[in-house]
Amino acid sequence: MQPKETIEQLRQQLNELNYRYYVLNDPLMSDFEYDKLMRELQELETAHPQYDDPNSPTHRVGSDRANLFESVTHRFPMLSLANTYSEEEVVDFDARVRKEVGEAEYVCELKYDGTAISLLYEHGRLVRAATRGDGLMGDDVTENARTIRSIPLQLRGNGYPGLFEIRGEILMPHSSFERLNREREDIGETPFANPRNAAAGSLKQQSSAVTASRDLDAFLYTLVGDDLPFATHYASLTAAREWGFKVSEQMTLCRNLEEVMAFIYRWDKTREALPYDTDGVVIKVNEYALQNRLGATAKAPRWAVAYKFKAEQALTRLQSVDFQVGRTGAITPVANLDPVQLAGTVVKRASLHNAEQIALLDIRLQDMVYVEKGGEIIPKITGVELSERPAGSRPFEFISRCPECGTELVKYEGEARHYCPNQSHCPPQIVGRIVHFISRKAMDIEGLGDETVQLLYDNGLVHNVADLYELRKEDLVGLPRLGEKSADNILRNIELSKQVPFHRVLFAVGIRFVGETTAKNLARQFKDIDTLIDAAPEALIDAEEVGEKIAQSIQEYFADDENMRIIDRLRANGLQFRAQAQEGETDRLAGLNFVISGTFAKHSRDQLKELIERHGGKNLSGVSANVDYLLAGQNIGPAKLAKASKLGIKQIGEDDFMRMLDENPTTETGNVSVQGTLF
């Protein structure tokens, strides 16, 4: 396989894994396997920089954003951490730090297995709590966070900055988790799989009273702001304790690598005694000045790393293998195991990924297999105990026909999975495409969940997404669990979905390889469905985020007569197949890159970003040589200002920016007052 094809395949796979993990809370593989794929992609992109893509998974953090809460922009990005799994990698991290900045102290902290939170305080009062989201934007969960008793609503003492963020982890202690699952089982609800999922679900409850009943806890582990009053991370967190924050007692200042390793050894052996889940140790450079010198990639800081404890492992027998069919026709083998206790839960099933993985491990029926949870969450088979293999066992034979419709499977060049090509008549593919169509990021049709879609399909009411728009009330009210109120709600939301903008409709119809971002780019460039259908291959390839593989997939989709019949029916039912121009759109800022920093008198930062994009400009997250203007407000960080000055970037204020958008702008940028320094 050519490097470009491998890179595209890895990006597609990682994007899907991100979506399942962060959006659906339905992870497909262990953290260890995910990190291996990410590292492979990072190495390929480094070796072949001509294939760099700003929307590659290596440039972003997966997302948990939802429509149940208002989305807010983080003042500073919430980056993830690079993971290590061996002592050698910790040694390499220390060597890189010393090579860049010389000798450095470290702060070691336990890596909590919960859900990330960012708390914003102004004049000592909690004003906002937000989830990580995609690292740039998260969900506002302030009302729910206020119910967590370890989060202070008003700070104690003095000495804290006037405006700052403190970030940490929302946890569910083991005792609360066990109590909650007993209560759920008592009322017939499915128990949570682990405390991490329980904490994330509890924080995102629509009723804050429910969140309050879940007994969540919060550990805080980093301060973020423009002008922090301390020079080191350790001093900041020590002060944060005095201000009323719950900071882990296990946080330790380590003078050298030997003390770091001693901390890792101690907690790897004793972590089981803690009342909450941990899955590793976070190692951070202590001095902020050194952190700034080390900097960060688009995904993770270079001054910190997470050492992950080895996943818990168990030995059990493989009884059988089931095969699942996804909406794209992908075949996923799933192992059925003798029940075994693993990381606090009973495991009965585990992922086998694909035929290549089965062959690589030489997994056979009735084998005794090793099962582990990468990140202590997701079960997967990692090996076979050959000494216990039954006599006469035979190599496992992967199926050759679809388990649902009987169609002969195909294996596309460069892909590890087998596929059922019968997309129009294979039941799981039909149902899967409809479920994708109604999902939050697509048409967002509330009231139609997976079970309801399956019910409609089983009763012959829907065979493709266009059928949804021809449902009648009398079709629905006679079905199990669907009364008049539910039927009215479903039909009302189907009608409301006709106002969903073109880019989401394009994402919803399920063109292979066309994700949410690619759909946005296609809608922005081609403006309507007819122009996209008629686009030549060269025009598609030239579009942002579209290469040969995606262009070919788009053309194949529209060349299919059945797909075109569905598009025509959706169009006839009033769905949006033309991008709506935003009021006041111009190209006055076309080709210009902006970084926004500080606070402003007349606009919020989100409003300024929207204005930049509406007039053809582009927002960048950090100061670099690619930036044309630093749009600077009050309280701008001195480091950002100094870097912009060093690079010769033009610094403008809010009024200067608005003059650039004037209806009759000058052709010269010289009439914009460019600030050499701000204060």
BELDACOR-V263478 format. One record per backbone hydrogen bond with DSSP energy under -0.5 kcal/mol. CO is the residue of the C=O (numbers start at 1). NH is the residue of the N-H. If there is no record, write none. Layout:
BEGIN
co:CO nh:NH
co:CO nh:NH
END
This chain:
BEGIN
co:2 nh:6
co:3 nh:7
co:4 nh:8
co:5 nh:9
co:6 nh:10
co:7 nh:11
co:8 nh:12
co:9 nh:13
co:10 nh:14
co:11 nh:15
co:12 nh:16
co:13 nh:17
co:14 nh:18
co:15 nh:19
co:16 nh:20
co:17 nh:21
co:18 nh:22
co:18 nh:23
co:19 nh:23
co:19 nh:24
co:20 nh:26
co:30 nh:34
co:31 nh:35
co:32 nh:36
co:33 nh:37
co:34 nh:38
co:35 nh:39
co:36 nh:40
co:37 nh:41
co:38 nh:42
co:39 nh:43
co:40 nh:44
co:41 nh:45
co:42 nh:46
co:43 nh:47
co:44 nh:48
co:46 nh:49
co:48 nh:51
co:49 nh:52
co:53 nh:56
co:56 nh:59
co:57 nh:60
co:66 nh:69
co:70 nh:140
co:72 nh:138
co:77 nh:79
co:80 nh:301
co:82 nh:306
co:84 nh:308
co:86 nh:90
co:87 nh:91
co:88 nh:92
co:89 nh:93
co:90 nh:94
co:91 nh:95
co:92 nh:96
co:93 nh:97
co:94 nh:98
co:95 nh:99
co:96 nh:100
co:97 nh:101
co:98 nh:102
co:105 nh:286
co:106 nh:254
co:107 nh:284
co:108 nh:252
co:109 nh:282
co:110 nh:112
co:111 nh:279
co:111 nh:280
co:112 nh:114
co:115 nh:170
co:116 nh:132
co:117 nh:168
co:118 nh:130
co:119 nh:121
co:119 nh:166
co:120 nh:127
co:120 nh:128
co:121 nh:164
co:122 nh:125
co:124 nh:155
co:125 nh:122
co:128 nh:120
co:129 nh:141
co:130 nh:118
co:132 nh:135
co:134 nh:61
co:135 nh:78
co:136 nh:74
co:137 nh:134
co:138 nh:72
co:139 nh:131
co:139 nh:141
co:141 nh:145
co:142 nh:146
co:144 nh:147
co:145 nh:148
co:147 nh:149
co:148 nh:151
co:150 nh:152
co:150 nh:246
co:153 nh:126
co:162 nh:123
co:164 nh:121
co:165 nh:224
co:166 nh:119
co:167 nh:221
co:167 nh:222
co:168 nh:117
co:169 nh:171
co:169 nh:219
co:170 nh:115
co:171 nh:173
co:171 nh:217
co:173 nh:177
co:174 nh:178
co:175 nh:179
co:176 nh:180
co:177 nh:181
co:178 nh:182
co:179 nh:183
co:180 nh:184
co:181 nh:185
co:182 nh:186
co:183 nh:187
co:184 nh:189
co:185 nh:188
co:194 nh:198
co:195 nh:199
co:196 nh:200
co:197 nh:201
co:198 nh:202
co:199 nh:203
co:200 nh:204
co:202 nh:205
co:206 nh:208
co:207 nh:210
co:207 nh:211
co:208 nh:212
co:209 nh:213
co:210 nh:214
co:211 nh:214
co:212 nh:215
co:215 nh:173
co:217 nh:171
co:219 nh:169
co:222 nh:167
co:224 nh:165
co:231 nh:288
co:231 nh:289
co:232 nh:236
co:233 nh:237
co:234 nh:238
co:235 nh:239
co:236 nh:240
co:237 nh:241
co:238 nh:242
co:239 nh:243
co:240 nh:245
co:241 nh:244
co:243 nh:156
co:245 nh:247
co:246 nh:220
co:248 nh:251
co:252 nh:108
co:252 nh:254
co:254 nh:106
co:256 nh:260
co:257 nh:261
co:258 nh:262
co:259 nh:263
co:260 nh:264
co:261 nh:265
co:262 nh:266
co:263 nh:267
co:264 nh:268
co:265 nh:269
co:266 nh:270
co:267 nh:271
co:270 nh:273
co:271 nh:274
co:275 nh:174
co:277 nh:113
co:279 nh:309
co:280 nh:111
co:281 nh:307
co:282 nh:109
co:282 nh:284
co:283 nh:305
co:284 nh:107
co:286 nh:233
co:287 nh:291
co:288 nh:292
co:289 nh:293
co:290 nh:294
co:291 nh:295
co:295 nh:302
co:295 nh:303
co:299 nh:80
co:300 nh:297
co:303 nh:285
co:305 nh:283
co:305 nh:307
co:306 nh:84
co:306 nh:308
co:307 nh:281
co:312 nh:373
co:314 nh:371
co:316 nh:369
co:317 nh:319
co:317 nh:338
co:318 nh:366
co:320 nh:336
co:322 nh:334
co:324 nh:326
co:324 nh:332
co:326 nh:329
co:329 nh:420
co:330 nh:326
co:330 nh:332
co:331 nh:333
co:332 nh:324
co:333 nh:352
co:333 nh:353
co:334 nh:322
co:335 nh:337
co:335 nh:350
co:336 nh:319
co:336 nh:320
co:340 nh:347
co:342 nh:345
co:345 nh:342
co:345 nh:347
co:347 nh:340
co:348 nh:337
co:350 nh:335
co:351 nh:381
co:352 nh:354
co:354 nh:358
co:355 nh:359
co:356 nh:360
co:357 nh:361
co:358 nh:362
co:358 nh:363
co:363 nh:396
co:364 nh:367
co:367 nh:318
co:367 nh:369
co:368 nh:385
co:369 nh:316
co:370 nh:382
co:370 nh:383
co:371 nh:314
co:372 nh:374
co:372 nh:380
co:373 nh:376
co:374 nh:377
co:374 nh:378
co:377 nh:379
co:378 nh:374
co:379 nh:351
co:380 nh:372
co:383 nh:370
co:384 nh:386
co:385 nh:388
co:386 nh:389
co:390 nh:393
co:396 nh:398
co:400 nh:409
co:402 nh:406
co:407 nh:402
co:408 nh:421
co:410 nh:419
co:412 nh:415
co:418 nh:331
co:419 nh:410
co:419 nh:421
co:421 nh:423
co:422 nh:425
co:422 nh:426
co:425 nh:427
co:426 nh:429
co:426 nh:430
co:427 nh:431
co:428 nh:432
co:429 nh:433
co:430 nh:434
co:431 nh:435
co:432 nh:436
co:433 nh:437
co:434 nh:438
co:435 nh:439
co:436 nh:439
co:437 nh:443
co:438 nh:445
co:439 nh:442
co:439 nh:444
co:444 nh:446
co:445 nh:448
co:447 nh:449
co:449 nh:453
co:450 nh:454
co:451 nh:455
co:452 nh:456
co:453 nh:457
co:454 nh:458
co:455 nh:459
co:456 nh:461
co:456 nh:462
co:457 nh:460
co:464 nh:467
co:465 nh:468
co:466 nh:469
co:467 nh:470
co:468 nh:471
co:472 nh:475
co:472 nh:476
co:473 nh:476
co:473 nh:477
co:476 nh:479
co:479 nh:482
co:481 nh:483
co:483 nh:487
co:484 nh:488
co:485 nh:489
co:486 nh:490
co:487 nh:491
co:488 nh:492
co:489 nh:493
co:490 nh:494
co:491 nh:495
co:492 nh:496
co:493 nh:497
co:495 nh:498
co:496 nh:499
co:497 nh:500
co:500 nh:576
co:501 nh:504
co:501 nh:505
co:502 nh:506
co:503 nh:507
co:504 nh:508
co:505 nh:509
co:506 nh:511
co:507 nh:510
co:511 nh:514
co:513 nh:515
co:515 nh:519
co:516 nh:520
co:517 nh:521
co:518 nh:522
co:519 nh:523
co:520 nh:524
co:521 nh:525
co:522 nh:526
co:523 nh:527
co:526 nh:528
co:527 nh:579
co:528 nh:532
co:529 nh:533
co:530 nh:534
co:531 nh:535
co:532 nh:535
co:536 nh:540
co:537 nh:541
co:538 nh:542
co:539 nh:543
co:540 nh:543
co:543 nh:546
co:545 nh:547
co:547 nh:551
co:548 nh:552
co:549 nh:553
co:550 nh:554
co:551 nh:555
co:552 nh:556
co:553 nh:557
co:554 nh:558
co:555 nh:559
co:556 nh:560
co:557 nh:560
co:559 nh:561
co:560 nh:564
co:561 nh:565
co:562 nh:566
co:563 nh:567
co:564 nh:568
co:565 nh:569
co:566 nh:570
co:567 nh:571
co:568 nh:572
co:569 nh:573
co:570 nh:575
co:571 nh:574
co:575 nh:577
co:577 nh:529
co:579 nh:581
co:582 nh:585
co:587 nh:590
co:589 nh:592
co:592 nh:618
co:593 nh:628
co:593 nh:629
co:594 nh:620
co:595 nh:631
co:597 nh:633
co:599 nh:634
co:604 nh:608
co:605 nh:609
co:606 nh:610
co:607 nh:611
co:608 nh:612
co:609 nh:613
co:610 nh:614
co:611 nh:615
co:612 nh:617
co:613 nh:616
co:614 nh:586
co:615 nh:589
co:616 nh:591
co:618 nh:594
co:624 nh:627
co:628 nh:650
co:629 nh:595
co:629 nh:631
co:630 nh:632
co:630 nh:652
co:631 nh:597
co:633 nh:636
co:634 nh:599
co:637 nh:641
co:638 nh:642
co:639 nh:643
co:640 nh:644
co:641 nh:645
co:642 nh:646
co:643 nh:647
co:644 nh:648
co:644 nh:649
co:645 nh:648
co:650 nh:630
co:650 nh:652
co:651 nh:675
co:652 nh:632
co:653 nh:657
co:654 nh:658
co:655 nh:659
co:656 nh:660
co:657 nh:661
co:659 nh:662
co:662 nh:665
co:668 nh:671
co:669 nh:672
co:671 nh:673
co:672 nh:674
co:673 nh:675
co:675 nh:651
END
